[in-house]
Amino acid sequence: MRIGIYLGRHAGAGGGIAVYSRSLLLDMLEIVGERSHEEDELVFYVDSAFLTEDVKRVFQLSEVLTCFSQESFGFGAGQYFKPLPNGARARVLIRVLPKALGHRSGILLDQLFLPIFAKIDRLDLLHSSANLAAVASSCPQVVTVHDLYQGWPVGLEGEGRGKISRIVRLLYRRMFKAQFKKIEHTITDARFLAEEIYRRFSFDKAKITTIPLGLDAVFSEFKQSLQNESSGEKLSAQELLELCPSVNEEIGEKIESGFVLFFASLDPRKNLERSLRAWVNLDQTQQGASLLIVTSSKRVRKACKQILSASGFAFAKEQGAKEQGVSVVFVDWLPRTEMPPLISAAEVLLVPTLAEGFGLPAFEAISLGTKVVTGKVEIVADLSSSLSYFCKPESEADISRALKSALNDEVLSSSVSPGQTSKNRVALLERTMRDAARETYLIYQKLALRVG
């Protein structure tokens, strides 16, 4: 069975889809290695941004022989998978997609190239991991759909900064409708999304599988290292921040223990303005919790400062200096390896998003023992954790209420999803991306039998 896996153009974004796609790349390599007696072959179609030095190192050290094809149609995959004179045979091919100007232009470019690659590589199955299938391809396809937001930003059409234009919405709607008429199977990471796909497109429920995400290798290893601490005492916020070289010492000294962590974005789903205003609106005693804002965008930083200033927060002249007894500190987006200690160091992760798929940041935070202020995210409700503080994300006042409760360590009545037992919740907390990859591989095998 020769399977193509298209990882999309999300590598540089740092969001949940990027984490999922990167994990899929590495975990599938391990799965193929475990199945050395089988003849399965994998062809990955990736943006060059995926091939970081640490990813390349994994492939170099793997027992599975891998070939690389750089931005060229070249030979079909069969040429790369031929046995070598010594009897060895590659089982993984990495095809680097042509460079594109921007994320959306890359998606459109891939709609042209993927059908060609699928044909010359003689794929038995093509899996698109980032929402969109190769609509023009005749190859049997499975698609992982994380959200339908680009086509149906329900309730968000007028949400200020970063809103999606009508033309873009119409384009995505056409692409979604076209793909659900022809694909063999859909994978989602949340039950509500499976229901939405069925409702909007009348897609056969038997062809939809919900596979929740989990912790990637970076978070799993960090969590294990915390559990293996001989002292048994949780590291302090300052000790955890020392594990984040990107958070320099000067900034670290200005962050009080008990800080609120916020990942800022102009994406209207991320609820930037209400989140920042909710923090400013905390009463004086609770506003003692510093706010650490993570973003590498100068435009986003400027927007954050404008919102905070307009909401009544007075910035000191020096970046990160205390004003009104608190600090607002900006740090650039951190390398993936520094995210676990940063999230673990925070008192609260503030993620009151207006729309969410799986909700990976909230899941990661709860797994590490960090409190979360969020809307009604399915996975957070399933975990039914005392670390979860739910709010109405459309209301600044309610976000402030939930944030105040979290900072005061108030115990709230948790919202338990129907059918979620204590055993199920423990299993969810231990879930990894490798588990999701294994379940995805089973889908490949079933589809190969059905369409073969």
C-alpha positions as CSV (number, residue, x, y, z in Angstrom):
1,M,0.0,0.0,0.0
2,R,1.4,3.4,-1.0
3,I,0.0,6.2,1.0
4,G,0.5,9.9,0.3
5,I,0.2,12.3,3.2
6,Y,-0.2,16.0,2.5
7,L,0.8,18.1,5.6
8,G,-0.3,21.5,4.3
9,R,1.4,24.9,4.8
10,H,1.0,25.4,8.5
11,A,4.5,24.6,9.7
12,G,5.5,28.2,10.4
13,A,2.2,29.0,12.2
14,G,2.9,27.3,15.5
15,G,-0.8,26.4,16.0
16,G,-2.5,23.1,16.6
17,I,-2.6,22.0,13.0
18,A,1.1,22.6,12.7
19,V,1.8,20.5,15.8
20,Y,-0.5,17.8,14.6
21,S,1.1,17.7,11.1
22,R,4.6,17.7,12.4
23,S,3.7,14.9,14.9
24,L,2.1,12.9,12.1
25,L,5.3,13.1,10.0
26,L,7.4,11.8,12.9
27,D,5.0,9.3,14.3
28,M,4.2,7.7,11.0
29,L,7.9,7.1,10.5
30,E,8.0,5.2,13.7
31,I,4.9,3.2,12.8
32,V,6.3,2.2,9.5
33,G,9.5,1.1,11.3
34,E,7.5,-1.1,13.6
35,R,5.8,-2.8,10.6
36,S,9.1,-3.8,8.9
37,H,7.5,-7.0,7.6
38,E,4.9,-5.1,5.7
39,E,5.2,-3.5,2.3
40,D,3.6,-0.1,3.1
41,E,5.2,3.0,1.6
42,L,4.7,6.6,2.6
43,V,5.1,9.7,0.5
44,F,4.9,13.0,2.4
45,Y,4.2,16.3,0.7
46,V,5.6,19.0,2.9
47,D,6.4,22.7,3.0
48,S,10.2,23.2,3.4
49,A,9.5,24.9,6.8
50,F,8.6,21.4,8.2
51,L,12.1,20.2,7.6
52,T,13.8,21.8,10.6
53,E,17.2,20.5,11.8
54,D,15.6,18.4,14.6
55,V,13.2,16.8,12.1
56,K,16.0,16.0,9.7
57,R,18.0,14.5,12.5
58,V,15.1,12.1,13.4
59,F,15.1,10.9,9.8
60,Q,18.8,10.5,9.7
61,L,18.8,8.4,12.9
62,S,15.8,6.3,11.9
63,E,16.1,2.7,10.8
64,V,13.6,3.4,8.1
65,L,15.4,4.5,4.9
66,T,14.1,7.8,3.6
67,C,14.5,9.6,0.3
68,F,14.0,13.3,-0.4
69,S,12.8,15.1,-3.5
70,Q,13.3,18.8,-3.6
71,E,10.6,20.9,-5.2
72,S,10.5,19.0,-8.4
73,F,8.2,16.5,-10.1
74,G,11.2,14.4,-11.1
75,F,10.6,10.6,-11.0
76,G,7.5,8.9,-9.7
77,A,7.7,7.5,-6.2
78,G,8.3,4.0,-7.5
79,Q,11.8,4.9,-8.7
80,Y,12.7,5.9,-5.1
81,F,11.3,2.7,-3.6
82,K,13.3,0.3,-5.8
83,P,15.7,-2.0,-3.9
84,L,19.3,-0.9,-3.7
85,P,22.2,-3.2,-4.7
86,N,22.7,-4.1,-1.0
87,G,19.0,-5.2,-0.7
88,A,17.9,-2.2,1.3
89,R,14.8,-0.3,0.2
90,A,13.5,3.1,1.1
91,R,10.0,3.1,2.5
92,V,9.5,6.8,3.0
93,L,9.7,9.6,0.4
94,I,9.6,13.3,1.4
95,R,8.5,15.6,-1.4
96,V,9.1,19.3,-0.7
97,L,6.4,21.4,-2.2
98,P,7.1,24.4,-4.4
99,K,7.6,27.6,-2.5
100,A,4.6,29.9,-2.4
101,L,4.0,33.5,-1.4
102,G,1.9,33.2,1.7
103,H,-0.2,30.6,3.3
104,R,-3.4,30.9,1.2
105,S,-1.5,31.1,-2.1
106,G,0.3,27.9,-1.1
107,I,-3.0,26.1,-0.5
108,L,-4.2,27.1,-4.0
109,L,-0.8,26.1,-5.5
110,D,-1.1,22.7,-3.9
111,Q,-4.5,22.2,-5.4
112,L,-2.7,22.2,-8.7
113,F,0.3,20.2,-7.8
114,L,-1.1,17.5,-5.5
115,P,-3.3,15.8,-8.2
116,I,-0.2,15.6,-10.4
117,F,2.0,14.2,-7.6
118,A,-0.7,11.6,-6.7
119,K,-0.8,10.4,-10.3
120,I,2.9,10.1,-11.0
121,D,3.5,8.6,-7.6
122,R,0.7,6.0,-8.2
123,L,-0.8,6.5,-4.8
124,D,-3.3,4.0,-3.4
125,L,-4.6,6.6,-0.9
126,L,-4.0,10.3,-0.3
127,H,-4.5,11.8,3.2
128,S,-4.7,15.5,3.6
129,S,-4.0,16.5,7.2
130,A,-5.1,20.1,7.1
131,N,-8.8,20.5,6.3
132,L,-8.7,20.5,2.4
133,A,-8.5,17.6,0.0
134,A,-6.9,17.8,-3.5
135,V,-10.3,18.3,-5.1
136,A,-9.1,17.6,-8.7
137,S,-7.4,14.3,-7.8
138,S,-8.9,11.0,-8.8
139,C,-7.0,9.2,-6.1
140,P,-9.1,7.9,-3.2
141,Q,-8.7,10.4,-0.3
142,V,-9.2,10.8,3.4
143,V,-9.1,14.3,5.0
144,T,-8.5,15.4,8.5
145,V,-10.8,18.3,9.2
146,H,-9.9,20.4,12.2
147,D,-12.6,23.1,11.6
148,L,-14.8,24.7,8.9
149,Y,-14.1,28.2,10.1
150,Q,-12.7,29.6,6.9
151,G,-15.9,28.9,5.1
152,W,-18.4,29.4,8.0
153,P,-17.0,31.8,10.6
154,V,-20.3,31.5,12.5
155,G,-21.0,34.5,14.6
156,L,-17.6,36.0,13.7
157,E,-18.2,37.7,10.3
158,G,-18.0,41.1,11.9
159,E,-15.4,40.4,14.6
160,G,-13.0,43.3,13.8
161,R,-9.4,42.7,13.3
162,G,-8.4,39.9,10.9
163,K,-11.9,39.1,9.8
164,I,-12.3,36.9,6.8
165,S,-13.5,38.5,3.6
166,R,-16.6,37.4,1.8
167,I,-14.5,36.3,-1.3
168,V,-12.3,34.0,0.9
169,R,-15.4,32.6,2.6
170,L,-17.0,31.8,-0.7
171,L,-13.8,30.2,-2.0
172,Y,-13.5,27.9,1.0
173,R,-17.2,27.0,0.9
174,R,-16.9,25.8,-2.7
175,M,-13.8,23.8,-1.9
176,F,-15.4,22.2,1.2
177,K,-18.5,21.3,-0.7
178,A,-16.6,19.8,-3.6
179,Q,-14.4,17.7,-1.4
180,F,-17.2,16.2,0.6
181,K,-18.8,15.0,-2.6
182,K,-15.8,12.8,-3.5
183,I,-13.6,11.8,-0.6
184,E,-13.8,8.3,0.9
185,H,-13.4,9.2,4.6
186,T,-13.2,12.1,7.0
187,I,-11.3,12.3,10.2
188,T,-12.1,14.9,12.8
189,D,-10.6,15.7,16.2
190,A,-13.9,16.7,17.9
191,R,-17.4,15.1,18.0
192,F,-19.2,18.4,17.4
193,L,-17.3,18.9,14.2
194,A,-18.3,15.4,13.0
195,E,-21.9,16.4,13.6
196,E,-21.4,19.7,11.7
197,I,-20.0,17.9,8.7
198,Y,-22.9,15.6,8.6
199,R,-25.4,18.5,9.0
200,R,-23.9,20.8,6.4
201,F,-22.9,18.3,3.7
202,S,-25.1,15.2,4.5
203,F,-21.8,13.3,4.5
204,D,-22.2,9.6,5.5
205,K,-21.8,9.3,9.3
206,A,-20.2,5.8,8.7
207,K,-17.4,7.6,6.9
208,I,-16.5,10.0,9.7
209,T,-14.1,9.0,12.4
210,T,-13.4,11.2,15.4
211,I,-9.7,10.8,16.5
212,P,-8.9,13.2,19.4
213,L,-5.4,14.7,19.4
214,G,-3.0,14.3,22.3
215,L,0.4,15.5,23.7
216,D,3.2,15.5,21.2
217,A,6.6,14.0,21.9
218,V,7.9,17.3,23.3
219,F,5.1,17.8,25.8
220,S,5.0,14.1,26.7
221,E,8.7,14.0,27.5
222,F,8.5,17.1,29.6
223,K,5.5,15.8,31.5
224,Q,7.4,12.6,32.2
225,S,10.5,14.5,33.4
226,L,8.3,16.4,35.9
227,Q,6.9,13.1,37.2
228,N,10.4,11.7,37.5
229,E,11.6,14.6,39.7
230,S,13.0,12.9,42.8
231,S,12.1,15.7,45.2
232,G,8.4,15.3,44.4
233,E,8.0,19.1,44.7
234,K,6.7,21.1,41.8
235,L,9.3,23.5,40.3
236,S,8.7,27.2,40.9
237,A,7.7,29.5,38.1
238,Q,11.1,31.0,38.1
239,E,12.8,27.6,37.9
240,L,10.5,26.7,35.0
241,L,11.2,29.9,33.2
242,E,14.9,29.2,33.4
243,L,14.2,26.2,31.1
244,C,13.1,28.8,28.5
245,P,16.2,30.4,27.2
246,S,14.1,32.6,24.8
247,V,12.6,34.3,27.9
248,N,15.7,36.3,28.8
249,E,16.7,36.8,32.5
250,E,15.6,40.4,32.5
251,I,12.1,39.6,31.5
252,G,12.0,36.6,33.8
253,E,12.7,38.9,36.8
254,K,9.8,41.2,35.9
255,I,7.3,38.3,35.8
256,E,5.7,37.6,39.1
257,S,4.9,34.1,40.1
258,G,1.2,33.5,39.2
259,F,1.3,35.2,35.8
260,V,-1.4,34.9,33.2
261,L,-0.2,33.5,29.9
262,F,-1.9,34.7,26.6
263,F,-1.0,33.7,23.0
264,A,-2.0,36.8,21.0
265,S,-3.2,36.7,17.4
266,L,-5.3,38.9,15.1
267,D,-7.3,35.8,14.1
268,P,-10.8,36.9,15.3
269,R,-11.4,33.4,16.8
270,K,-8.7,34.2,19.4
271,N,-10.8,37.0,21.0
272,L,-7.9,39.4,21.4
273,E,-9.7,42.5,22.5
274,R,-12.1,41.0,25.0
275,S,-9.3,38.9,26.5
276,L,-7.0,41.9,27.1
277,R,-9.9,44.1,28.4
278,A,-11.0,41.3,30.7
279,W,-7.5,41.2,32.3
280,V,-7.5,45.0,32.7
281,N,-10.9,44.9,34.2
282,L,-9.7,42.7,37.1
283,D,-9.9,44.5,40.4
284,Q,-6.7,45.9,41.8
285,T,-5.9,42.9,44.1
286,Q,-6.3,40.4,41.3
287,Q,-4.5,42.6,38.7
288,G,-1.3,41.8,40.7
289,A,-1.0,38.8,38.3
290,S,1.3,39.9,35.5
291,L,0.3,39.3,31.9
292,L,2.8,37.5,29.6
293,I,1.8,38.0,25.9
294,V,3.4,35.7,23.4
295,T,3.6,36.9,19.8
296,S,6.4,37.4,17.2
297,S,4.3,39.9,15.2
298,K,5.0,43.6,15.5
299,R,1.6,44.3,14.2
300,V,0.0,42.1,17.0
301,R,2.1,43.8,19.6
302,K,1.0,47.2,18.5
303,A,-2.7,46.1,18.5
304,C,-2.2,44.7,22.1
305,K,-0.7,47.9,23.4
306,Q,-3.5,50.0,21.8
307,I,-6.2,47.8,23.3
308,L,-4.6,47.8,26.8
309,S,-4.0,51.6,26.7
310,A,-7.6,52.3,25.5
311,S,-8.8,50.0,28.3
312,G,-7.1,52.1,31.0
313,F,-3.8,50.3,31.5
314,A,-0.9,52.8,31.7
315,F,2.4,51.4,30.3
316,A,5.6,52.3,31.9
317,K,8.3,53.6,29.6
318,E,10.5,50.6,29.9
319,Q,9.3,47.3,28.3
320,G,7.9,45.1,30.9
321,A,8.4,47.5,33.8
322,K,5.8,47.6,36.5
323,E,3.0,50.0,36.3
324,Q,0.0,50.1,38.7
325,G,1.7,47.2,40.5
326,V,1.7,44.8,37.5
327,S,3.7,43.9,34.5
328,V,2.7,43.4,30.9
329,V,5.5,41.6,29.1
330,F,5.8,40.6,25.5
331,V,7.9,37.7,24.3
332,D,8.5,36.3,20.8
333,W,7.0,32.9,19.9
334,L,9.2,30.3,21.6
335,P,10.7,27.1,20.1
336,R,8.4,24.1,20.6
337,T,10.8,22.7,23.2
338,E,10.3,25.7,25.5
339,M,6.5,25.7,25.3
340,P,6.0,23.0,28.0
341,P,8.0,24.8,30.8
342,L,6.4,28.2,29.8
343,I,2.9,26.8,30.1
344,S,3.7,24.9,33.3
345,A,5.2,28.1,34.8
346,A,1.9,30.1,34.2
347,E,-0.7,30.3,36.9
348,V,-3.4,30.6,34.3
349,L,-3.6,30.1,30.5
350,L,-6.1,32.5,29.1
351,V,-7.7,31.0,26.0
352,P,-11.4,32.3,25.7
353,T,-11.6,31.6,22.0
354,L,-14.8,32.3,20.1
355,A,-14.5,29.2,18.0
356,E,-12.3,26.2,18.6
357,G,-11.6,22.7,17.2
358,F,-9.9,20.3,19.4
359,G,-8.4,23.0,21.7
360,L,-4.8,21.7,21.9
361,P,-3.3,24.6,24.1
362,A,-6.0,24.1,26.8
363,F,-5.5,20.3,26.7
364,E,-1.7,20.8,27.0
365,A,-2.1,23.2,29.9
366,I,-4.4,21.0,31.9
367,S,-2.1,18.0,31.3
368,L,0.7,19.9,32.9
369,G,-1.4,21.1,35.8
370,T,-2.0,24.7,34.7
371,K,-5.4,26.3,35.2
372,V,-7.3,27.3,32.0
373,V,-9.8,30.0,31.4
374,T,-11.7,29.0,28.2
375,G,-15.1,28.8,26.5
376,K,-17.0,25.5,26.2
377,V,-14.3,23.6,24.5
378,E,-15.3,19.9,24.0
379,I,-12.0,18.3,25.2
380,V,-11.9,20.6,28.3
381,A,-15.4,19.6,29.2
382,D,-14.5,15.9,28.6
383,L,-11.6,16.2,31.0
384,S,-13.9,17.6,33.7
385,S,-10.9,19.0,35.5
386,S,-10.8,21.3,38.6
387,L,-8.3,23.3,36.5
388,S,-11.0,24.3,34.0
389,Y,-12.7,27.7,34.4
390,F,-15.4,28.2,31.8
391,C,-16.6,31.5,30.6
392,K,-18.8,33.1,28.0
393,P,-16.2,34.3,25.5
394,E,-18.5,36.9,24.1
395,S,-18.6,38.7,27.4
396,E,-15.6,40.6,28.8
397,A,-17.2,40.6,32.2
398,D,-17.6,36.9,32.2
399,I,-14.0,36.3,31.1
400,S,-12.9,38.6,34.0
401,R,-15.1,36.6,36.4
402,A,-13.6,33.3,35.3
403,L,-10.0,34.7,35.4
404,K,-10.6,36.1,38.9
405,S,-11.9,32.7,40.1
406,A,-8.9,31.0,38.6
407,L,-6.4,33.4,40.3
408,N,-8.3,33.0,43.6
409,D,-8.2,29.2,43.3
410,E,-11.9,29.1,43.7
411,V,-13.3,25.6,43.2
412,L,-16.1,25.7,40.6
413,S,-18.6,23.0,39.8
414,S,-17.1,21.3,36.7
415,S,-19.0,20.7,33.5
416,V,-18.9,17.0,32.8
417,S,-19.6,15.7,29.3
418,P,-22.2,12.9,29.2
419,G,-20.7,9.4,29.2
420,Q,-17.3,10.6,30.5
421,T,-16.2,8.3,33.4
422,S,-13.2,8.9,35.6
423,K,-11.3,6.2,33.8
424,N,-12.0,7.9,30.4
425,R,-10.8,11.2,31.7
426,V,-7.5,9.7,33.0
427,A,-7.0,8.0,29.6
428,L,-7.6,11.3,27.8
429,L,-5.0,13.1,29.9
430,E,-2.5,10.4,29.0
431,R,-3.3,10.5,25.3
432,T,-0.5,11.3,22.9
433,M,-0.2,12.3,19.2
434,R,1.3,8.8,18.6
435,D,-2.0,7.3,19.7
436,A,-3.8,9.5,17.2
437,A,-1.3,8.5,14.5
438,R,-1.9,4.7,15.2
439,E,-5.6,5.2,14.9
440,T,-5.2,7.1,11.7
441,Y,-3.0,4.3,10.3
442,L,-5.8,1.8,11.0
443,I,-8.1,4.1,8.9
444,Y,-5.6,3.8,6.0
445,Q,-5.6,0.0,6.2
446,K,-9.4,-0.2,6.2
447,L,-9.7,2.2,3.3
448,A,-7.1,0.3,1.3
449,L,-9.2,-2.9,1.6
450,R,-12.3,-1.0,0.7
451,V,-11.0,0.9,-2.4
452,G,-8.3,-1.5,-3.5
